[in-house]
């Protein structure tokens, strides 16, 4: 990947046009030539463009170096360890990730460290997000500081947030939502998809922690963003709203109504996904209804 191509990829991930990025800094054609033909940009000009994108120079160079490929390879190995639930290997990886973070200050490794810590806890302890939050207050503060300082999120920041949303308080999530509404609820398809994924994650958070009254507005927002190409958003948000109705006292929805929204997955041969949603519903019913029949 040429340096201009790497810069173009990072800019597009953040949904920033060439014209907006270069305003008051340089001619748009200067950036276009750099991105498309790999021409030279001065250090001073690069620094100004990086600052406006809220990209660290080391993040940029990781995109155009072998380090980027090695990170992808390591993440694949990490996912494999989680699938087979190899606790011993995950323990070693957790230590390695934290060591890499302390030596490089690259947040990529901190994210994997905390992610592996949570998975190990889920596999070895009587796990609850509440207990995990108490035990990892400093780590969670580190994640919040990182997300707060990056104004224009890329796919990486959205992934970090998705992995970590369960640790945050609702006020912080609402602040994030306001910022994302401004920057990412756009017609740019990449950004719109990331924002919709955030809304689904927020709705799951509200189900987990009992903020049922917030789920209907989230569903309405997802319906506004949806069309025939992303029916998944409508299906899942309808399922979440119905499940919230079941969890109310008295309930305003039934088990049959909730499961009817996801029946399409079973009908289309996606039995595993359907069963995961059935188990998810059962867990939340048992959590919020204190073991009542589900």
N, C-alpha and C positions, 0 to 999 in steps of 0.2 A: 504493500500500500504506500503510495507516495504521500509526502507530508500534506499536500493540498487536499488530497482525498480524505485523509484522516480529519483534517479541520472541517471539511464540508460535512462529514458524517456527524461530528459532534454538534455542529451548528444546527443541522436539520433535526437531530434528536431533541434539541431544545426549542424547536419551532420558531426560530428567529430568521427572518429574511435577510438577504444580503444588504438590501437598502436600509433596513432598520439597524443592522449591526454596524454599518459603516458611517451612519449619519454623524456628522461632526468630527469624524476621525480621518476618513480618506474617501476617495472616489469608489463607487460600487464596482466599477470596472477593474480596479486594482485587485480587489478581493476575488472577483470572478476569474481573472487570469491566474491568480495563485491557486484557486481551487481546481480549475480545469486543466491548467497547463503546467502547474508546479513551479511557477516563477518564484523569485526570491522576495521575501518581505523582511524589512529591517526588524531588529530586536525590539526597538521602541514601538513600532507599529503593531507587531505581534502582541506585545505586552498590553497595549490598549484594547485590542480585540479580545484577548483572553479575559481581561478584567470585566469587560461588558458581558461576556458569556458566563462569568463566574466559573471559569475553568482554570485549574492549576496547570502550570506548564508540565509538571510531571505526569498529570493525567493525560495530557495531549500526547506526550512522547510514549506513554505506555500503549496508546492506540496504534502507533506506527512502528512498534518494535516487536521483537519476539516475545517480550514480557506479556503482551496482550494474549498471544496464543497459549503461553504457558498457564496463564490464569484460567483461560477457558478449559484447558486440559485438567487442571486441578479441580475446577468446579465439577467437571464430569465425574472425576474420581470420588469427590465428596458425595455427590448424589448417589453413586453406586453404593457407597458405604451406608447411606441412610436407608436405601431400599432393602439391603440384606440385613440391616440392623446390627452391623458389626461394631459393638460398643468399644472393644479394645482399640480398633483402628480409629474410631471417632475420637477417643480420648487422646490418642497420639496426634491426630490432625488438629484438634482443638489447641493443644500446646504449641504445635508448629505455627498455627495461624497467629496466635498471640505473640509469639517470638518475632514473626515476620512484621507484625504491626508495630511492635516497640522499636524495631530496628529501622523500619522504613517510613513509619507514620502514614502509610498508605491505608486509607479507610477500607479498601476492598477486603483486606485481611481481617480487620476488626469485625466486619459484617459476618464473615464466615466463622470467626471465633465464637461470636455470640449465638449465631444460628446453630452451630454444633453443640454449644453448651445447652441450649434449649432441647434439642433432640435427645441428647444423652439423658437429661432430666426426665423427659417423657418416657424413655425406655427403662429407666432404673428406679424412679421414685413414684410415690403417689402424687402425680403432677397436678398443679393448678396454676393458671396464669397469675393469680393473686400472690401465691407463694413465691413464684419465680421473680415477680416484680420486686418484692421485698428484698430478695437475696441479691439482686443485681441492680440496685439503684444507681450506682456510679456508672455502670456500663450503659444503662438506658439514658442517662444524662449525656453521655458521650455521643450516642446516636442522635439525640435531639439537637445537640449543638451542631452536628454535621449537617443535618437536614435544614436547620434554620439558616445556615450561612450560604447555602446554595440556592440562589434565586431562581435560576432556570434549570429545572430538573431534566435529566436524561433518563433513559431506561434504567440505568443503575440506581438512581435515587428512588424511582418508583418501586424497584425490587426491594431495596432496603426498607422502605416504608411498609411494603406489604408483609415482609418478614417480621417487622417489629411493631405493627399497629397494636397488637394485643398488650403491649407494655405501657402504652401511653394513656394519659387521662383525656377525657372527652374535650376539655377546653383546648388542649394542644391540637387535637385532630380537627376541631372546628377552625382554628387559626390556619392550619394547613389547607383546609378546604377552601377558605376564602382566597388564599393565595393562588391555589390551583385553578379556581374558577376564573380568576383574572388572566392567568398565563396560559392555561392548557385546555380550557373548554372552548376549542376553536374548530374551524372547518378543516384544519390540517389533520388528516386521517390518523397519523401516528399518535399525535398528541391527544386526539379525541378518544382513541382506544385506551390509552394509558389512564386518562381521566375517568373513563367509565369503569375500568378495573378498580380504580381507587374507590369509586362509589359503591361497588359491590363489596369490597373489603370493609368499607365503613359500615355497611349494612350488616355484615357478619359480626363486626365488633359490637354493634348495637344489640344484636340478638344475644351475643355472649354475655353482655353486661347489663341487659335488661332495659335498654333505652328504646323501648318498642315504639314510642310515639314519633321517633325520628325516621322510621323506616318507610312510611308512606311518601313523605316528600322526596326521599332518595329514589324510590321507585318511579315517581313522576318525572324526576330529572332524567333517569335512565331511559324512560319511554320517549322523552323528547329527543334524546341522542340517537335512538335506535331506528333502523329501517330493516328491510328484508335481509340485508347482508350480515346483520349482527343480532339475530333473533335471540341468541343466547342471553343477552342482557335483559330482554323482556321476560324470558322464561325464568331466569334465576331471581330477578327482582320480584316477580309475582309469587314465586315459591317462598321467598323470604318474608314478604308481607303477610301471606297466609299463615306461615309458621308463627309470626309475631302475634297474629290473631289467636292462635291456639294457646299461646303462652299468657294471654291476658286472663284476668280473673274478674268476671266470668269470661270464658273464651268467646271469640266472635267468629271462629273458623273451626272446621273439623279436620280430623286426620285425612279423611277421604279427599277433602277439598285441597289440602296442602299437597298431597301426593299426586293429585291429578295434574298439577302444573308441570311435574317432571316426568310424567308417564311417557312422554314422547321419547325420552332417552331409552327406556326399556323397549319401546316399539321399534326404534331404529337400530336395535342391536347393541346399544351402549349400556349393557346390563351392569357392568362394574361401576360406572358413574351413577347410575340410578340407585344401586345398593348403597353406595357411599353417602348419597343424599338421604336415604332412608335411615341409615345409622346416625347421621348428623342430627336429623330431627329427633330421633329417640334420645340421644345424649342430652340435647337441650331441654326436652320435656322432663327428663329425669332430674336435670340440674335445677330447673326453675320450679318444677312442680313437686320437688322433694320425693321422687320415686313413685309418683302416681302412675297408674297403667298408661302405656303409650300406644 
